Amino acid sequence: MHKSIFIFIVIFVAVASTVNVYLILNDSDWSERTYTLWNFVVAILFAVWAVKDQESKGSKFLDLGYVYFVAWPFVLPFYLVKSRGLVEGITMFLGFVSLATFPWLSGLIAYVYFT
C-alpha cells in the first residue's frame, strides 16, 4: 500500500512541476493560495506514506499521523533513521525533501534559462 502512495507522490510532484514550468514560461507564477495548498497536500501525502509504511513493517514508532503531518521535516528523518539505519534513512529523507522542493526548483531553472 505504501508503495502506491509513493508512486502517487511522484506523479503528483511531476504534474506540479510541469504546471510550475508552464506558468513560469508564460510569465506567471503560483498564487500564494496554490503554494500553501501544495505544502498542505505534500505534508498530508508524506504523513500517509509514513503511517502506511509503519503498518506494513508492523512498527508502532508513532501511531499519530497528525504528528507526521504537523512536523514532517523533524519527525520523518527520525523515523526513517530509526527504521532503516543511518545511511538509508538520511538518503530517503533527502529524497523526500527533493520531492517537496522539485516544483520550485524546476520553476527556478525554467526562469533562469528560458526567460
N, C-alpha and C positions, 0 to 999 in steps of 0.2 A: 504494500500500500504506500509506503513512504517513497518508493522509487517513482511511482506515478505522480506523486505530489512534486517531487524534484523535477521531473520532466515538464510538468505544468509550469513550474517556476522558470525554467529555462526558456520555454516557449513564450511565457508572459514577458520576460526580460527582452527577448528578441523582438517581439511586437512593439514594446515600449521604446526600444532603441530605434527601430525603423521609423516610428512616428516622430520621435525626437529629431532624428536626422532630417526627415521630410520638413518638419517645422522650421528647423534652422536654415535649411536651404531655401525656404520661402520667406526668409526674413521675419520669422515669428519665433515664439518660444512657448513652453508650457506656462499656463497660468499658475498662480500660487495655489489655487484650489487643486489643480491637477497634480502638482508636485506634492502637496500634502496627502492627497489620495494615494499617490504612488508609494510614499513612505508607509502609510497605513496598511495598504494591501501587502507590501513586501514583509512588513512585520508580522502580519497575520499568517502569511504563507510560511515564513520561517518557523513561526511558533507551531503551526500544524505539522510541519515536517518533523520538528524536534519531538513533539509528543508522539507521533506515529512511529518514529524511529525508536523511541524508548519502549513503546508497546511491542514492537517486533523483536526487540532484544530481551524482553522480559524484565527490564530495569525499572526501578522506581526512584530515579535520581530526583527529579522534580515532577510531581504529578500535576502541577498547576500550569496550564497553558497560558494563563494570564501573565505569569511571571516572565515567560519567554516573550510574550507579546510586548510587554512594557519595557523590558530591559534586555532585549536580544543581543545587543552588542557586548554586554557584560556576562550574561548567563550562558549564551550559546558556546563561547570558546571554553568556558569551564566544563560544560557538559561534554563537548567534543574531546577535550584532552582527557577527561576522566574516563570516557567510554572507549576511546580509540588509541590512547597513548599520546605523547607529546608531539611528535613529528606529524603524524597523520591528523591529529586534532587541529593543530595550528594550520596545516595545509588546507583542511576542509573549511576552517573558519575564514581563511584568506579567500577561498573560493566563494563563500557566501558574501563576503564584503565586495568582491569584484562583481558578483551578480547584482548586488544592490546599487553599485555605482556605475555599472556599464552604460545605461542610457545617458547619464550625464556625460560620461567620458566620450561616448560616440558622438554626442552632440557637440562637445568641445572640439573634437578632431574635425568634424564637418565644418564647424565655424572657422577654425584656423586655416584649413587647407582649401576650402571651397568658397569662402566669401571674402 
